[in-house]
């Protein structure tokens, strides 16, 4: 079966505002203000909680020890879980595009570096869990993207074939994952990098979810 696997943060949904709010909360608790900007730091948000904290530490001139950094990370996850869908929204046309893929015989799944329990919570809150035949996230396996194992597992769990699959993502991590798995990468141009993402030389670029089915058919063929 032809299979389309999507990243979650920055690809399927714009989660940046809620992620950055949870990261800033860790600094606010110490009376240090919020060093992260909801617009300028979107790309960092899509690289995960530790990346946001590192950026905040740097801007504040802090050098926390490992124990402090770990505590901040776990506190960030707890705060994020409480406000996981305050601002987060699916990108326009995403749900409709996935329904179109399914109607045309594609299996569709998610492969994310977001902790898998948070990913499950989020897509249920967004009302789209039933659209995905698989969901693999951080904690599903000992490794994360760009290691190909989570991607391969997401394809297999969706009932698909690796040889007829592709990955839709928004960062270099997704590009490297697709390369490691030997499958096409489709990178979105509506993320924080805009058309700058073309520097990664993916097999295709997605400007609008309205184009996803045509791109998938072009890369994977028709049944």
Secondary structure, 3 states (H helix, E strand, C coil): CCEEEECCECCCEECHHHHHHHHHHHHHCCCCCCCCCCCCCHHHHCCCHHHHHHHHHHHHCCCCCHHHHHHHHHHHHHHHHHCCCCCCEECCCHHHHHHHHHHCCCEEEEEEEEEHHHHHHHHHHCCCHHHCCEEEEECCCCCCCCCCHHHHHHHHHCCCCHHHEEEEECCHHHHHHHHHHCCEEEEECCCCCHHHHHHHCCCEEECCHHHHHHHHHHHHCCC
